[in-house]
Amino acid sequence: MENVRRALTEAGLPDTVLLVPDSVATAATAAAVLGCEVGAIANSLIFECGGAPLLIMASGAAKVDTKKLARENGLSKINRAGPDFVLEHAGQPVGGVAPLGHPQQLRCLLDTELRQYPVLWAGAGSHQAMLSLSYDQLLRITGAKETAVR
């Protein structure tokens, strides 16, 4: 979580990390705790693509279509990554992955459906931390390619 806080401020953004008493490891639980729509949760999902990590920032209301994403973005097969792979490449646990604060910059795709929400919420490096930011801020800090994920 401290890496996430540091990365936010280094990116010129305010430290918006919010700690909550209960786990917010799923979009549904995060939305319930934060009082927002599930779609406003920007899930940070790590996939394996050609042996490398791929971060997909998807709306909590979306089910990611990996075949479509691979085809439309010229990628090899995209596979769900296991917890050890996620921890190795993100430095954060599944269910708490943030869009930034990783050991290295990750290739990223950003769900265009998130653009409709003025405030987005994303994991902040633990199961009890979230951060808030705008779509444009998320796009800038991740260097993502915008795409539909479903």
Secondary structure, 3 states (H helix, E strand, C coil): CHHHHHHHHHCCCCCCCEECCCCCCCHHHHHHHHCCCHHHEEEEEEEEECCEEEEEEEECCCCCCHHHHHHHCCCCCEEECCHHHHHHHHCCCCCCCCCCCCCCCCEEEEEHHHHHCCCEEEECCCCCEEEEECHHHHHHHHCCEEECCC
